[in-house]
Amino acid sequence: MGSDGYQVRAGMTGQAQQLDDAGTDMDGIGSAVKSRTSYSYGEVGGEDAASALNAFVTAWEAEAKTLASALHELGGKVQSAKKTYHGTDSLVKTHADGVPVGGTSGLAGTSTRGGRTSVLSSY
């Protein structure tokens, strides 16, 4: 952890987990708000105030649910992207490993670098 109190997590897995954790936090907020969705006249000092506060709390609960759902979804998409990129990276490595290195190119004007034929010489 840095001296400023922040911790840097490298990679997409850390980011996906942070988004999912934030979604879980919003789930908790939504649950806390839901437990107080009905205020009475005596608690807030008037029927209009109770009605307005109840409407506000209900809207806040809905907003918390929306935010939690979005954070969980985004965390899942980041994790899915990570898996996709990892698979694609492996495929590229497999193809790159299959490119012959050495020998002479049949194409005129292609040079070797470090004793290896350019990958682009086959194009």
Secondary structure, 3 states (H helix, E strand, C coil): CCCCCCCCCCCHHHHHHHHHHHHHHHHHHHHHHHCCCCCCHHHHCCHHHHHHHHHHHHHHHHHHHHHHHHHHHHHHHHHHHHHHHHHHHHHHHHHHHCCCCCCCCCCCCCCEECCEECHHHHC
